[in-house]
Amino acid sequence: MRSLHHAAVERGIDHVVAATLDLGLAADAWSRAGFRLTPLARHPWGTENRLVQFDGSFIEILGIGDGAAIPEPTATTFSFGAHNRDFLATHGDGLSMLVLESTDEAADRAAFAAAGLRTFDPFGFERIATTPEGEERRVGFDLTFTGFAGATSEPDVGFFTCRQRFPENFWRREYREHPNGVVALAAVVLVAPDPSDFHAGLSAFSGVRELAASSLGLEIATPRGRIEVLTPAGFRWRHGAEALREDPSTLVLKSLRFAVADIGRAAERVIAGGFSVTDHAGGFVVADLGGASLAFEPAR
């Protein structure tokens, strides 16, 4: 058993859940944008996904499968399936959850409780993944769900950490080689009317105590990628007006920022896939793919 008694740790970005009403159409769109996807996988409760892997982080493109037996949440249990089902019913396609890495789910839960964040019963599961060669391998995950309120509202995004039981069976080099040349998920971008309302909750969730503040919002430098929290005006300045049609009333997850090896090659591949791009800050932006804006920037 892992000990609960050790120093607080900073948590890097593990993955982002991109919920979709039609997994087939969403997978086609991500593929046309130049991303390589893993084969279809199914959770024990009936949600289905395909993944876009990078070096240590990934995007989970998630749909609700036929005949899904999704458990309802209770006072002490968080339902991943129900959260995404309800998100889709309210918003349609979009970025529904932000997930940070974990090496010790029990320590995460204790740290969240100590910081005043909501905690839920422990949750873990395993499933069978298929390699490109058709080999079946077991993968498993321990998820620590949490939640927090801002000064005036509840975030419209879910939060949890994820510990992999068999990482050697999960990560594959061939899945991390993308035709558009993306090499990393550099940042996730949230939007809020007042980013400072969520300073304390995001600091406790990430384990990062020092947050950089600017006129645009907040930036959290995690061990793997940045978490940016921008005002609506700041978001539009960074990503363009088309990427945010309406001002959100609370904290939402709206954009992913990718580091690419060759920005010209990336733009050519994305445009060839049928997407319009807008030049911005040495890179370019796709205003909407599955309810999210995607920003491509040269790798640092």
C-alpha positions as semicolon CSV with decimal commas, in nm:
position;residue;x (nm);y (nm);z (nm)
1;M;0,000;0,000;0,000
2;R;0,128;0,347;-0,091
3;S;0,170;0,594;0,194
4;L;-0,049;0,899;0,233
5;H;0,223;1,085;0,419
6;H;0,453;1,250;0,172
7;A;0,520;1,597;0,038
8;A;0,267;1,767;-0,185
9;V;0,336;1,709;-0,553
10;E;0,271;1,915;-0,863
11;R;0,055;1,731;-1,117
12;G;0,113;1,756;-1,490
13;I;-0,153;1,729;-1,758
14;D;-0,257;1,368;-1,816
15;H;-0,541;1,408;-2,062
16;V;-0,846;1,601;-2,173
17;V;-1,188;1,449;-2,241
18;A;-1,341;1,567;-2,569
19;A;-1,702;1,449;-2,549
20;T;-1,893;1,395;-2,873
21;L;-2,242;1,298;-2,982
22;D;-2,101;1,100;-3,277
23;L;-1,770;0,926;-3,216
24;G;-1,734;0,819;-3,578
25;L;-1,769;1,172;-3,712
26;A;-1,543;1,313;-3,442
27;A;-1,272;1,055;-3,510
28;D;-1,288;1,138;-3,881
29;A;-1,249;1,510;-3,806
30;W;-0,946;1,458;-3,581
31;S;-0,793;1,228;-3,842
32;R;-0,846;1,485;-4,118
33;A;-0,672;1,742;-3,897
34;G;-0,365;1,519;-3,906
35;F;-0,387;1,329;-3,578
36;R;-0,331;0,954;-3,549
37;L;-0,599;0,781;-3,339
38;T;-0,595;0,459;-3,140
39;P;-0,851;0,185;-3,220
40;L;-1,199;0,200;-3,070
41;A;-1,218;0,098;-2,703
42;R;-1,517;0,054;-2,473
43;H;-1,547;0,121;-2,099
44;P;-1,722;-0,135;-1,876
45;W;-2,019;0,105;-1,830
46;G;-2,064;0,165;-2,203
47;T;-1,888;0,486;-2,304
48;E;-1,651;0,445;-2,598
49;N;-1,335;0,628;-2,694
50;R;-1,051;0,677;-2,933
51;L;-0,734;0,845;-2,815
52;V;-0,476;1,087;-2,953
53;Q;-0,150;1,015;-2,771
54;F;0,144;1,248;-2,720
55;D;0,452;1,210;-2,502
56;G;0,292;1,150;-2,161
57;S;-0,047;1,308;-2,229
58;F;-0,342;1,240;-2,457
59;I;-0,685;1,349;-2,577
60;E;-0,975;1,114;-2,507
61;I;-1,241;1,149;-2,776
62;L;-1,542;1,006;-2,595
63;G;-1,888;0,898;-2,706
64;I;-2,182;0,716;-2,549
65;G;-2,208;0,363;-2,686
66;D;-2,525;0,179;-2,780
67;G;-2,683;0,012;-2,482
68;A;-2,459;0,195;-2,235
69;A;-2,542;0,109;-1,873
70;I;-2,429;0,434;-1,716
71;P;-2,450;0,444;-1,335
72;E;-2,604;0,751;-1,177
73;P;-2,399;0,956;-0,929
74;T;-2,472;0,944;-0,558
75;A;-2,377;1,163;-0,264
76;T;-2,041;0,986;-0,241
77;T;-1,977;0,853;-0,592
78;F;-1,891;1,043;-0,909
79;S;-2,016;0,895;-1,236
80;F;-1,780;0,959;-1,528
81;G;-2,040;0,830;-1,773
82;A;-2,323;1,040;-1,631
83;H;-2,109;1,355;-1,626
84;N;-2,029;1,324;-1,995
85;R;-2,381;1,216;-2,089
86;D;-2,522;1,523;-1,917
87;F;-2,255;1,750;-2,065
88;L;-2,346;1,633;-2,415
89;A;-2,717;1,678;-2,349
90;T;-2,658;2,038;-2,239
91;H;-2,376;2,154;-2,467
92;G;-2,325;1,908;-2,750
93;D;-1,966;1,835;-2,852
94;G;-1,698;1,998;-2,638
95;L;-1,417;1,963;-2,386
96;S;-1,585;1,818;-2,080
97;M;-1,307;1,721;-1,836
98;L;-0,949;1,812;-1,742
99;V;-0,739;1,528;-1,605
100;L;-0,403;1,553;-1,428
101;E;-0,148;1,278;-1,375
102;S;-0,128;1,072;-1,057
103;T;0,128;0,844;-0,899
104;D;-0,076;0,784;-0,584
105;E;-0,454;0,809;-0,594
106;A;-0,494;0,782;-0,217
107;A;-0,251;1,069;-0,160
108;D;-0,437;1,279;-0,419
109;R;-0,766;1,220;-0,243
110;A;-0,615;1,312;0,094
111;A;-0,455;1,626;-0,048
112;F;-0,782;1,736;-0,208
113;A;-0,971;1,682;0,118
114;A;-0,709;1,875;0,314
115;A;-0,739;2,165;0,068
116;G;-1,117;2,175;0,102
117;L;-1,193;2,029;-0,241
118;R;-1,476;1,780;-0,284
119;T;-1,382;1,415;-0,273
120;F;-1,559;1,098;-0,381
121;D;-1,526;0,725;-0,329
122;P;-1,218;0,566;-0,487
123;F;-1,276;0,438;-0,840
124;G;-1,071;0,215;-1,067
125;F;-1,123;-0,011;-1,365
126;E;-0,947;-0,221;-1,626
127;R;-1,014;-0,298;-1,991
128;I;-0,848;-0,469;-2,286
129;A;-0,662;-0,252;-2,539
130;T;-0,568;-0,368;-2,888
131;T;-0,224;-0,286;-3,030
132;P;-0,167;-0,192;-3,397
133;E;-0,060;-0,555;-3,450
134;G;-0,392;-0,681;-3,313
135;E;-0,244;-0,798;-2,981
136;E;-0,467;-0,759;-2,675
137;R;-0,317;-0,601;-2,364
138;R;-0,470;-0,513;-2,030
139;V;-0,477;-0,148;-1,923
140;G;-0,606;-0,014;-1,593
141;F;-0,670;0,322;-1,432
142;D;-0,732;0,462;-1,085
143;L;-0,937;0,782;-1,106
144;T;-0,962;1,036;-0,825
145;F;-1,253;1,268;-0,894
146;T;-1,271;1,607;-0,728
147;G;-1,450;1,938;-0,757
148;F;-1,450;2,293;-0,631
149;A;-1,654;2,609;-0,660
150;G;-1,543;2,952;-0,767
151;A;-1,628;3,267;-0,577
152;T;-1,962;3,302;-0,754
153;S;-2,025;2,987;-0,962
154;E;-1,958;2,617;-1,019
155;P;-1,718;2,529;-1,304
156;D;-1,876;2,376;-1,614
157;V;-1,596;2,120;-1,644
158;G;-1,508;1,802;-1,456
159;F;-1,178;1,736;-1,278
160;F;-0,992;1,420;-1,177
161;T;-0,648;1,263;-1,160
162;C;-0,550;0,940;-1,332
163;R;-0,295;0,679;-1,231
164;Q;-0,209;0,411;-1,484
165;R;-0,175;0,058;-1,352
166;F;0,000;-0,079;-1,664
167;P;0,160;0,216;-1,846
168;E;0,381;-0,018;-2,046
169;N;0,067;-0,153;-2,213
170;F;-0,089;0,187;-2,278
171;W;0,171;0,405;-2,447
172;R;0,275;0,323;-2,804
173;R;0,532;0,513;-3,008
174;E;0,342;0,463;-3,335
175;Y;0,037;0,637;-3,190
176;R;0,248;0,942;-3,100
177;E;0,367;1,002;-3,458
178;H;0,113;1,239;-3,612
179;P;0,097;1,338;-3,981
180;N;0,054;1,704;-3,883
181;G;0,381;1,700;-3,687
182;V;0,231;1,773;-3,344
183;V;0,480;1,667;-3,076
184;A;0,307;1,774;-2,755
185;L;-0,004;1,909;-2,589
186;A;0,154;2,236;-2,480
187;A;-0,141;2,385;-2,292
188;V;-0,509;2,359;-2,211
189;V;-0,706;2,682;-2,206
190;L;-1,003;2,757;-1,984
191;V;-1,218;3,070;-1,994
192;A;-1,396;3,242;-1,704
193;P;-1,555;3,584;-1,650
194;D;-1,303;3,639;-1,369
195;P;-1,018;3,384;-1,371
196;S;-0,913;3,482;-1,019
197;D;-1,239;3,330;-0,887
198;F;-1,088;2,986;-0,956
199;H;-0,732;3,056;-0,846
200;A;-0,754;2,860;-0,519
201;G;-0,934;2,557;-0,663
202;L;-0,704;2,517;-0,961
203;S;-0,396;2,564;-0,743
204;A;-0,511;2,287;-0,508
205;F;-0,606;2,059;-0,797
206;S;-0,273;2,101;-0,976
207;G;-0,057;2,118;-0,665
208;V;0,111;2,427;-0,812
209;R;0,121;2,706;-0,558
210;E;0,270;2,983;-0,770
211;L;0,032;3,099;-1,044
212;A;0,132;3,373;-1,286
213;A;-0,127;3,650;-1,325
214;S;-0,159;3,897;-1,613
215;S;-0,420;4,122;-1,766
216;L;-0,536;3,823;-1,973
217;G;-0,584;3,586;-1,679
218;L;-0,384;3,315;-1,503
219;E;-0,119;3,065;-1,610
220;I;-0,025;2,750;-1,421
221;A;0,305;2,591;-1,526
222;T;0,263;2,220;-1,446
223;P;0,532;1,954;-1,485
224;R;0,368;1,863;-1,818
225;G;0,208;2,150;-2,004
226;R;0,042;2,475;-1,902
227;I;-0,306;2,540;-1,769
228;E;-0,421;2,882;-1,890
229;V;-0,732;3,055;-1,753
230;L;-0,827;3,357;-1,963
231;T;-1,095;3,621;-1,960
232;P;-1,326;3,613;-2,264
233;A;-1,144;3,917;-2,406
234;G;-0,806;3,754;-2,344
235;F;-0,920;3,432;-2,507
236;R;-1,044;3,612;-2,818
237;W;-0,718;3,807;-2,839
238;R;-0,522;3,480;-2,827
239;H;-0,750;3,261;-3,042
240;G;-0,974;3,491;-3,245
241;A;-1,335;3,602;-3,210
242;E;-1,470;3,297;-3,398
243;A;-1,328;3,065;-3,129
244;L;-1,561;3,208;-2,862
245;R;-1,903;3,313;-2,988
246;E;-2,055;3,385;-2,644
247;D;-1,911;3,486;-2,309
248;P;-1,932;3,194;-2,063
249;S;-2,108;3,247;-1,731
250;T;-1,857;3,032;-1,542
251;L;-1,531;2,838;-1,589
252;V;-1,528;2,635;-1,913
253;L;-1,260;2,441;-2,103
254;K;-1,240;2,581;-2,456
255;S;-0,907;2,526;-2,629
256;L;-0,603;2,303;-2,672
257;R;-0,263;2,441;-2,770
258;F;-0,028;2,208;-2,959
259;A;0,347;2,228;-3,012
260;V;0,451;2,130;-3,365
261;A;0,789;2,054;-3,516
262;D;0,717;2,237;-3,844
263;I;0,439;2,498;-3,841
264;G;0,422;2,517;-4,221
265;R;0,383;2,142;-4,255
266;A;0,116;2,142;-3,985
267;A;-0,084;2,417;-4,159
268;E;-0,066;2,237;-4,493
269;R;-0,190;1,912;-4,341
270;V;-0,476;2,076;-4,149
271;I;-0,589;2,280;-4,452
272;A;-0,573;1,967;-4,670
273;G;-0,811;1,807;-4,421
274;G;-1,073;2,069;-4,502
275;F;-1,025;2,311;-4,211
276;S;-0,999;2,688;-4,223
277;V;-0,708;2,832;-4,029
278;T;-0,628;3,178;-3,896
279;D;-0,267;3,292;-3,861
280;H;-0,184;3,403;-3,509
281;A;0,130;3,473;-3,305
282;G;0,366;3,273;-3,524
283;G;0,124;2,982;-3,551
284;F;-0,237;2,929;-3,647
285;V;-0,577;2,849;-3,499
286;V;-0,863;2,621;-3,604
287;A;-1,165;2,798;-3,455
288;D;-1,381;2,490;-3,401
289;L;-1,316;2,118;-3,404
290;G;-1,570;1,930;-3,195
291;G;-1,666;2,232;-2,988
292;A;-1,306;2,333;-2,914
293;S;-1,055;2,565;-3,074
294;L;-0,714;2,419;-3,158
295;A;-0,405;2,640;-3,157
296;F;-0,084;2,521;-3,326
297;E;0,243;2,686;-3,230
298;P;0,613;2,612;-3,297
299;A;0,768;2,378;-3,042
300;R;0,983;2,566;-2,791
